[in-house]
Amino acid sequence: METPTLFEQQRPIENEIINLGRLKVQTRIREMNAERMSRQNLRETTARRHAAIARLRRRQHEADEVDSEYWIRRRNNIRLVQ
C-alpha cells in the first residue's frame, strides 16, 4: 500500500476507519472532561454559597453584639447622668 500524498483525493479506507475510531475516542474524552468540569464547577459554586452564608451569619452576629454593647453603654451613661 502506498502512502497517500497531500494532493490525492482518494484516501485508503483503513485510514478512515482509524480516523473514525480516533474521533470516537476523542469525543468521549471531551465528554468526560466536560462532565468533570461541570461537577467541579457545581462543587465550587456550592462551596462559595456556603462560605457566603457563613460570612453573612458571622457579620450579623457581630453586628448584633456591637448593637447590644452600644445600648448597654447608653443605658449605663443614662444611669450615671441621673
Buried (B, 14 or more C-beta within 10 A) or exposed (E): EEEEEEEEEEEEEEEEEEEEEEEEEEEEEEEEEEEEEEEEEEEEEEEEEEEEEEEEEEEEEEEEEEEEEEEEEEEEEEEEEE
